[in-house]
């Protein structure tokens, strides 16, 4: 992959361990953490969304209304958000190594408006941070990946998109002409890495340190 000049990273379960976030949602909805985690895993296996898991617990669940109520009750808490304590242990080290090696490093994922500020506050070794909320388009829409190429300012074939999902990350990024890395972590990552379509990723990795090692000729 010598032609790679830029690496673009998904956020949830690629950089951010969402365990604490979902544990807080379980408490909010009044169910054991294991119950909600199991439902999320079930939705991942069925190709359905996390919101479907929340609606199994509470059929009338309304994300915007519930988030607003939660914010009013706990204005200074993390609630459905994340901070630096939620970073996977290899993130800062790997991003720093890749950037020091001369790669352009960008974060771009499906995230709500407040995520950009939360990521910026972590002072990660990256060149830019972008979110779907900022762009008004979400993965797997091809327009999202066209926007990635535009903000990176390189040909798609020079970009490696790194994420934990086939449907949202690997397959649409590949269709956009990018190289792809499927990360085996989080519910979707482990499930998707076991699917036959995983062979459409340029590489399947178990952690970001593996990515640094893979790009060792330039590192």
Secondary structure, DSSP 8 states (H G I E B T S, - for coil): -TT--EEEE--BTTTB--HHHHHHHHHHHTS-HHHHHHHHHHHHHHT--HHHHHHHH-TT--HHHHHHHHHHH-TTS-TT---GGGB-TTHHHHHHHHHHTT-EEEEEES--HHHHHHHHHTT-S-SEEEEHHHHT--TTSHHHHHHHHHHHTS-GGGEEEEES-IIIIIHHHHHTT-EEEEE--HHHHHHHHTSGGGGGSSEEESSHHHHHHHTTTT-
